[in-house]
Amino acid sequence: MDQFISIAERFGLPVVMLLGMSYGMVQLFKWLANDLMKQIADNHSRIEAIIIKLIDNSKQERADNKLYFEKVVTMLNSTYDIMAKLYKDAKNGK
């Protein structure tokens, strides 16, 4: 405490306040560089994993939709063939 008072008497209160603010800024930058950046990196990793899962699910849904569409087209073709055969038989009088 005596050192603080002797520095304040020798250099003045503005210089001591400047040193204190400088120390505070250094601690703030350390916090930003370490803790905050780690939290941001963790959040980024989580969001990246979620996006990858969403993209994979989207690809799977597109593949499933393609299969369902092919099944529907096959059923429609079968229905069309049956209707064409029935129409042809009805036209021929069978």
C-alpha positions as CSV (number, residue, x, y, z in Angstrom):
1,M,0.0,0.0,0.0
2,D,2.9,2.3,0.7
3,Q,4.2,1.7,-2.8
4,F,0.9,2.8,-4.2
5,I,0.9,6.0,-2.2
6,S,4.5,6.8,-3.1
7,I,3.8,6.2,-6.8
8,A,0.7,8.4,-6.6
9,E,2.7,11.2,-4.8
10,R,5.6,11.0,-7.3
11,F,3.7,10.6,-10.6
12,G,0.3,11.9,-9.8
13,L,-3.2,10.3,-9.7
14,P,-3.8,10.4,-13.5
15,V,-0.8,8.2,-14.1
16,V,-1.8,5.7,-11.5
17,M,-5.3,5.6,-12.9
18,L,-3.8,5.0,-16.4
19,L,-1.8,2.1,-15.1
20,G,-4.9,0.7,-13.3
21,M,-7.0,1.0,-16.5
22,S,-4.2,-0.6,-18.5
23,Y,-4.1,-3.5,-16.2
24,G,-7.9,-3.9,-16.5
25,M,-7.7,-3.8,-20.3
26,V,-5.0,-6.5,-20.3
27,Q,-7.2,-8.7,-18.1
28,L,-10.2,-8.0,-20.4
29,F,-8.2,-9.0,-23.5
30,K,-7.0,-12.2,-21.8
31,W,-10.6,-13.1,-21.0
32,L,-11.7,-12.4,-24.5
33,A,-8.8,-14.4,-26.0
34,N,-9.2,-17.4,-23.7
35,D,-12.7,-18.0,-22.2
36,L,-14.9,-16.2,-24.7
37,M,-13.2,-17.6,-27.8
38,K,-13.4,-21.2,-26.4
39,Q,-17.2,-20.7,-25.8
40,I,-17.6,-19.3,-29.4
41,A,-15.6,-22.3,-30.8
42,D,-17.8,-24.8,-28.8
43,N,-21.0,-23.1,-30.1
44,H,-19.6,-23.2,-33.6
45,S,-18.9,-26.9,-33.4
46,R,-22.4,-27.6,-32.1
47,I,-24.0,-25.5,-34.8
48,E,-21.8,-27.2,-37.5
49,A,-22.9,-30.6,-36.2
50,I,-26.5,-29.6,-36.4
51,I,-26.2,-28.3,-39.9
52,I,-24.4,-31.5,-41.0
53,K,-27.3,-33.6,-39.6
54,L,-29.9,-31.4,-41.3
55,I,-28.1,-31.8,-44.6
56,D,-27.9,-35.6,-44.2
57,N,-31.6,-35.8,-43.3
58,S,-32.4,-33.6,-46.3
59,K,-30.5,-36.0,-48.6
60,Q,-32.3,-39.0,-47.1
61,E,-35.7,-37.4,-47.5
62,R,-34.9,-36.6,-51.1
63,A,-33.9,-40.3,-51.7
64,D,-37.1,-41.5,-50.0
65,N,-39.3,-39.1,-52.0
66,K,-37.7,-40.3,-55.2
67,L,-38.5,-43.9,-54.2
68,Y,-42.1,-43.0,-53.3
69,F,-42.5,-41.1,-56.6
70,E,-41.2,-44.1,-58.6
71,K,-43.7,-46.3,-56.8
72,V,-46.6,-43.9,-57.5
73,V,-45.5,-43.8,-61.2
74,T,-45.4,-47.6,-61.4
75,M,-48.9,-47.8,-59.8
76,L,-50.3,-45.2,-62.2
77,N,-48.8,-47.1,-65.2
78,S,-50.3,-50.3,-64.0
79,T,-53.7,-48.6,-63.5
80,Y,-53.4,-47.1,-67.0
81,D,-52.6,-50.5,-68.5
82,I,-55.5,-52.1,-66.8
83,M,-57.9,-49.3,-67.8
84,A,-56.6,-49.5,-71.4
85,K,-57.2,-53.3,-71.5
86,L,-60.7,-52.9,-70.0
87,Y,-61.5,-50.2,-72.5
88,K,-60.2,-52.3,-75.4
89,D,-62.2,-55.3,-74.2
90,A,-65.3,-53.2,-73.8
91,K,-64.9,-51.8,-77.2
92,N,-64.4,-55.3,-78.8
93,G,-67.6,-56.4,-77.0
94,K,-66.0,-59.0,-74.7
